[in-house]
Amino acid sequence: MTDAIEVWLKKLVDVIKLTLKHQIRSCFQRNDMNLETVEKFPMQVLCLINSINFTSKLEKSIMSMSLPATLNNLKNEINNFTMMLQSS
């Protein structure tokens, strides 16, 4: 009986991992954090994609020495997220 439960739990974990992988890929391909995207994906996926995008933008900004412009863009993104939260 214990083996059946462990097998079922293993299958559940595998399906969860596959689902998260699919959602992460799908969210990343959208390349747009609008209200539709925020409502469609779980918060852990949105946070991961936002972290990936932030790191990528910051690396490009450092290499091109355009940190002030990146700071302004990030402030605009924060304002957009705030407005999305207030409107929903």
RAJOZI-V911312 format. One record per residue. N is the residue number from 1. PHI is phi in whole degrees, 0 to 359 (999 if undefined). Layout:
<<N | PHI> <N | PHI>>
//
This chain:
<<1 | 999> <2 | 297> <3 | 299> <4 | 296> <5 | 294> <6 | 296> <7 | 295> <8 | 297> <9 | 297> <10 | 298> <11 | 297> <12 | 298> <13 | 300> <14 | 298> <15 | 292> <16 | 298> <17 | 299> <18 | 296> <19 | 296> <20 | 297> <21 | 300> <22 | 296> <23 | 293> <24 | 297> <25 | 298> <26 | 296> <27 | 293> <28 | 296> <29 | 289> <30 | 296> <31 | 57> <32 | 208> <33 | 266> <34 | 262> <35 | 299> <36 | 300> <37 | 295> <38 | 297> <39 | 283> <40 | 276> <41 | 251> <42 | 293> <43 | 300> <44 | 296> <45 | 289> <46 | 298> <47 | 295> <48 | 297> <49 | 296> <50 | 296> <51 | 294> <52 | 297> <53 | 295> <54 | 300> <55 | 298> <56 | 298> <57 | 298> <58 | 293> <59 | 299> <60 | 296> <61 | 295> <62 | 295> <63 | 294> <64 | 264> <65 | 55> <66 | 237> <67 | 298> <68 | 300> <69 | 294> <70 | 295> <71 | 300> <72 | 297> <73 | 297> <74 | 294> <75 | 298> <76 | 295> <77 | 297> <78 | 298> <79 | 299> <80 | 296> <81 | 298> <82 | 298> <83 | 295> <84 | 298> <85 | 294> <86 | 289> <87 | 275> <88 | 266>>
//
